[in-house]
Every structure is written in structure tokens, then in C-alpha cells.
Amino acid sequence: MNRRYEQIHRIQSSQERWDASIYLAISGHIVKNFTKTGFAVVRQPKGVHRRLKRRLKDAFDGVRRKKPNSDLISGLNREIPVDQISGERPGMVPLGKLKSELLKELTKMHETWAGVKLVPTTAYGLRIYVNGNRLTMHTDHVESHVISSILHVARDVDEPWPLVIEGFDGSTAEVDLRPGEMLFYESAKCVHGRPRPLKGRFYTSLFMHYKPVGWSVSTESAKHMIERSFSRQAKRWNTSHGNRLAAPLSLQLPVLQMVGTGMKEPGCENDWCALQQQVVRENMQINIHQGQLPMDPRVHYTDNDEL
């Protein structure tokens, strides 16, 4: 966290520095750790992947009937603009009542992983990322996206498109989910994204979000926490000479840039320097005791059967 603090302290734009300070106050101070690592991979409960995949197949079949000469993705509805997703707008396949059913069904599973009673808040998807999409590194809404999961459904890609996530041990991991796997993560606390561009036709997942019972943490909490500190920083900044940074240059650190609610390190390839020293974790499965088995790495999971 000291490294990120010093990066933020060197940001020259006062607005960006304020936005970054709010992020750090939330993820580094206000929101507690609920788990040891911040994220983990498990197999989706029996039947869940089949139901999601069936919904995706139905959507694709609908495109084939209505627009037989178009590609599958261009015939789908598009998601509303999301500031952290660059490139073409992703496709969106609405789940209807299945979304609320799964939020309820999987609550206990999320509670077991996080060790806390939870309230379902929302789910997004099926989101269908398309060729060239990137997802800026960010944290999620602290009011509602505290304990979350990504349920990977299907993909048609030319190379892996892993989720990049910072764990509580300080390392950056790249998690390449297989269809039928799901990633638990503390999404308001662990910085995550997909800074590399997607190379392929599509990548489809469902996103589920929960908050602890009685949760009252908000962005306003972070603003109140940093107001005095930020005022002191601003004073130091304004009294520095010329273009000289107010922050100490004790470390050679990449420049951090805030983009909306996300972050980039524009001096590095794909705008995130830790990708040069990532830890790739493909078989990180743990066993959540609700009937499903830990993933067997010997099993071959085909991506798009019957799509």
C-alpha cells in the first residue's frame, strides 16, 4: 500500500489525486479483509453452468433466425456504456428471472467463502466482451459490490484473456478462468481488470454482487476520512517550486493515472506494469462445501459445445 500511496502523492492533477485518494481510503483503510487472499477459484455448482450456457445458446439461436447473414455478436443487444470498458460496447444477454434465482441460490456459497452473512445486491450479464475490449484496473462500488463473483460461461478467443487482480499478499495474479469455473473476489478492495485487449470473437460471463448484512460503508465515508489529509497535501503541493513534485522521489515508480473510477500506468505495456512480473494461476480451486467438487485439472472443458 505504501507504493500505491506514493504513486498517488505524485499525481499532478489535483482532481485525479483526490479521486485516487478516495480509492485508497476505501480499499486500503475502510473496507476490512474478509478472506486470507482476497480471491479464489471454484467450480460452479452443479447445473448452474448448464443453465447459463443454455440461455446464451438461446440468444445465439435467436440471432441466427432473425439475422441469418450476420455474425452472432452483432445481432445481440449492446450493454449501456461503461466507463472502464474500452472498444466496442459489449453484447448483453438478459437473464430475466434466472438472474434473481441465481443470486439467491448462490448466497450461501458466497457466505461460506467470505465467512460473513450477506445480502444479494445485483448481478450483471450475461456480458459478452468482444474483440479489442479492455477493462481498466479498478475497484467496485463499495456500497454494494463487496463480496462478488465472476461465473465464466463461454468464450471464442485466440489466446487467454485472464482477469488481472491484486491479492492481499501484494502480488498481481492473472487468473484464466475456464468455462464452468467461478472466481470469488473482494471486489471493493482488490484492484482488478483486464488491461490486455481481447483477441478473439467473444468472452461471456455473469457478475454477481453481495454486501454484508448491516453494511453501511460508503464513498462518503472515504471523503470525510481524507478531507483533512488532502488539504494538507494540497498546501504542500502549492508551495512547491515550479514543476517539482511535492512527493518525495525515494522510489522509482511508474506514473499512475486515474481514468474515471479506474487506474492506468501509461508508461508500461498495456497500461499496467505488474503484467511484466505476473503470477499465472490456473488451478487455484478450493472446495466450498455445498455439494460441488473442486475442479479436477485433468478434465478437459470444451468452451462452446452446442453454441
TAURNOR-V860697 format. One line per field, one symbol per residue. ss: DSSP state (h for helix, s for strand, l for the rest). phi: phi as a letter, one per 20 degrees, with the letter a starting at -180 (. if undefined). psi: psi as a letter, one per 20 degrees, with the letter a starting at -180 (. if undefined). Layout:
BEGIN
ss->???
phi->???
psi->???
END
This chain:
BEGIN
ss->lhhhhhhhhllllhhhhhhhhhhhhhhhhhllllllllsssssllllhhhhhhhhhhhhhhhhhhhlllllllllllsllllllssllllssllllhhhhhhhhhlhhhhhhhhlllssssssssssssslllsssssllllllllssssssssssslllllsssslllllsssslllllsssssllllllssslllllsssssssssssssllllllhhhhhhhhhhhhhhhhhhhhllllllllllllllllllsssllsssllllhhhlhhhhhlssslllsllllllllllllllllllllll
phi->.fffgfgffefeffffffffffgffffeceefeecfdnaadcefggnffffffffffgfffffffecfedffffeefdffgdfeddnffffcdfdmffffffgffegffffffembfcdfdabdpfedfcgnfccgfadegffcdddcbddedabccebgcffebeefeneddddefegnecdebefedefbrcffffdqeabcbddccccfgmfcfbffgffffdgffffffffgffefelefffffefcedffdcecmedccdfedglmbffffcfdecdcdfddefbneeffefefedfecgme
psi->hhghghgghiphphghhgghhgghgghiggprphrhhiqqprqqqphghggghghggggghhghghmhjrqhghiqqqqqpphioqaqpqrpoqicihghghgghjghghhggikqpqppgrqprppnqrpiqqoqprrrphhimgprqpopgrqnqiqqmqppqprijiqpqoonqqpirqoqqniigppramhqqpoagroprpppqrqqpjpjprhhghghhiggghggghggghirpcjpqhqqliqoqqppppncjrqqniiqpjkohiiikqopohmkqropmkhqqqpoiippoqgkpj.
END
